[in-house]
């Protein structure tokens, strides 16, 4: 069983979203204010829709914390949906009485879109596949859970992970790298983290941000949506998280899966990512300059994005997510009806964002942090934060310590053999 895991629950217009975290060590300082910061950041960003004006997300800590410190027991967080007040009968969990069912039918007959079953499936959404998989004749049963509203619960969980990682000297941040083809230029990325976070698109490059905003405005005017790319960077990650010995223990694979699990993500890159395919090996691989006096291993670059062989290598973790345009368009695409199977001129439409790239970046942070916490606790163990801190300090020291001399046939090598470094013998590990 994994030492750390989390599960979310809830629907977009249900009463609440919830998340349970199991395996958080005891003794971690935690408050609702800690969680509120990232929830607020998730709701921001130029191009967001009307829902963000309704919700003012805040996580309620229901269990697992007492007097501001975690207990080691499961933590339950709730994020209330204020918009629930407008969806009560439509989304209530209990069976409808005859009177309630009649009232809902009457509302549908009068053209109330909330009361009307959804059968016109949206291209690019989970509507069709989800309805067929679970046997639903009303797509609302799919879209309520498939909605990205669920990610508010993940971000709340990420706030817990952030508090734990920060305690261990690890910081995670994201920024918007591209929207609609308008991309950040690292040479113009002059904004600090705080300045970028306060900007409309959370972009360090002011000039690129203006071009991104123009693309969003164009999409809005056309009744369309637009995608982009966010980048997440984690500083302070020690060498040695993850492993090459099995596919499911590779840190890079888990990070890629975590980012890909976010709604609307269709591509993931670590480090240079796909750019590596357009360069020669001598231009890609990070030259190792040796070990510094403090034991830190020095790489001339970080093209690998902080992992090699599925293991963290001490450089910052750098991972990007490609966000497709939102599936719900103000000018809906042609589609088909779930029940009749016939073409329709317009797919279903509910209010929608134009662009969610800055928000997706915050969700990306949460998923990276939750993944790092899992790998740290798998590597170090520990049911108490003081023990985890001690073990992290010992782990960092161990990773910075000179390894013992190599051995041949069970005996310590000596002289020139011990210093030879292997030369060209063997397969090189690339077979």
Secondary structure, DSSP 8 states (H G I E B T S, - for coil): --SSEEEEE--TTSSEEEEEEE---BT-B--HHHHHHHHHHHT-STT--THHHH----EEEEESEETTEE-SS-EEEEEE-GGGGGSHHHH-SS---HHHHHHHHHHHHTT-TTTS---B--TTSSHHHHHHHHT-SSTHHHHHHHSGGGHHHHHHHHHHHHHHHHHTT-EEEEEEEEETTEE--GGGB---HHHHHHSTT--SBHHHHHHHHHHHHHHHHTT----EEEEEEEES--TT-B-SSSGGG-HHHHHHHHHHTSTTEEEEEETTGGGGGGS-HHHHS--EEEE-TTS-EEES--TTTTEETTEE-SS-EEEEEEE---S--SS---EEBTTT--EESS-------S--HHHHHHHHHHHHHHHHHHHHHHHH--SBHHHHHHHHHHHHHHHTS-----EETTEE--HHHHHSTTTT-S-TT--
